[in-house]
């Protein structure tokens, strides 16, 4: 995956996520298919929570010259959180942070992409490898969002509402 592919994928994740979930109501965001499955709300919260952490990691490595970073903690913060803000707001925040990250990446040359960081758990990797890892992780979550939203139960149709009589009776 080239640098331009990585930037394109990273930039498309918020928009693709929004396209898949814009229509969900609160009940659907909290629906759990089973005990081992996340809710759609928790997946969206996970993506939105990781975005500023990934952005900070890349900025610290690029602008501050930081050479040690917990890459896994930035990419994959906990899955236990639910959305703490309205869906639209969470999606807008995710997109805003990601635009900022993509703007940073657009200015990078070969030296920036090859800058090494050491992850205490993952060893040494360059920033292109970090971004590839982020892109793969997020695209897997986009597929998960797509699959879970496609399997949501249909709302129950209780039949037509009988017309109200005179004076609402």
N, C-alpha and C positions, 0 to 999 in steps of 0.2 A: 504494500500500500504506500503510495507516494505521499509527499507532503501535501500536495494539492488535494489528493483523495481524502486525507485525514481532515484537512480543514473543511472540505465540503461536507463530509459526514458529520463532523462536530457541529457545524452550523445548521444542519438540517434536522437534528434530533428534536429541538424544541418545537419546530413547526410541524414535524411529523406526529409528535406526541399530541399536540393541540388538535390536529386534524382527526385523530382517533378518538379523542375524549370530550370534545367541546359540547357534545349533546348530553353528557351524563348528568343526572341529578344526584342529590346527596345520597339517596338510598342505593343507587347503583355504584357510586364511589365507595360505599362501605360494604357492599355485598362480598361475601367470602364464599368461594366455590367449595371449599373444604378446609380442614384444619392446616394442611400443609401449603395452602395457597395464600399469597398476599392479596389484599384488596387492591382495586385500581387506584384508590386514593393513596394507599401507602406506596405504591410504585411511583406515582407522580411526585409524592413528597420526597421519595428517595432520590429521584432524578434532580428535582429542584434543590434539594439539600446538598447534593454532591457538586453542583455547578460552581458555587462560589469557592468551594474547597479546592477543586481542580484549578480554577482561575488563580487562586492565591498560590498554589504550588508552582504553577508555571511562571507567575510574575516574580515570586521570590527567587526561583532558579535563574530566570533571565535577567531581572533588574538588579537583584541583590547579590547575585553570584552564589546563592545557597547551593551546597553540594550534597546535602543529606535531606531526604524527605520521605515521609511515610506515604508512599504512593497508594498502597492498598486502602489506607484509611481515608484518603481523599476521594478516591474513585468509588469506594464501596462503604459509605457510612451505614449505620444500622438500617435495617428494614422494618423496624418496629413502629416507626412513627406514622401517624396519620396526618392528613392535611390540616394545618392549623389556620389556614386562610381560605377564602373562597377559591374555587377551581380556577376561574379566569385570572385572578390576581397571582396565583402560584405559577400559572403558565406564562404570564407576562413577565414576572420576575425571572423565571428560568430563561426566557428568550433574551431579556435585557442583559443578564450576566453572560450568557453564551455569546451574544454579539460582541461584548467587550473582549472576551477571550479570543474570538476569531479575529477581531481587529488587531490584537497583539500578535497573533500567529502570522497574519498576512505580511508583517514587516520583517519576518525572520529570514535570515540567509542560512547557508549551509553550516556555518559555525554555531549558530544558535540551536539548530535542530540536532546537532551532534554533541551538544553540551551534556556531560555526564552528571547524573545524580545517583546517589547510593540510597537504596531502600533497605532499612535494617532487616526486612523479611525477604525481599526479592532480589537483593544484590544490586549490582551496578547496571544502569541502563541509560540510554540517551533520551533526550526529550522527544524525539520522534517516536521511540518505542513507548514512552509514557503515553503520548497522544494516541498511538495505535491501540494501546490497551484500553484507554478511555473510550475510544470510538467503538471498539468491539463490545465492551461491556454495555454501553448505552444502547447500541443497536440490538443487543440481546433483550434489553428491557423493552425497547419499542416493539419487538416481536411478541414479547410476553403481554404487553398492553393490548396489542391487536388480538391475540388469541383469547385473553380473558374477556375483553369487551365483546367479542363475537359470540361468546358462550353465556352471556348474561341471560337470565330467564326473562321471558316476555312478561310485561306487566299483565296483571289479571284483568280480563275483560268481564265485568259483571253485567254486561248487557246494557241496553239503552236505558237511560234515565226516564222514568215515566213523567209525562207532562204534569206540571202542577195544576191543580184544580183552581177553582175560584178562591181568591184571597190566600193563595199558597197552600191550600189543603188538598 
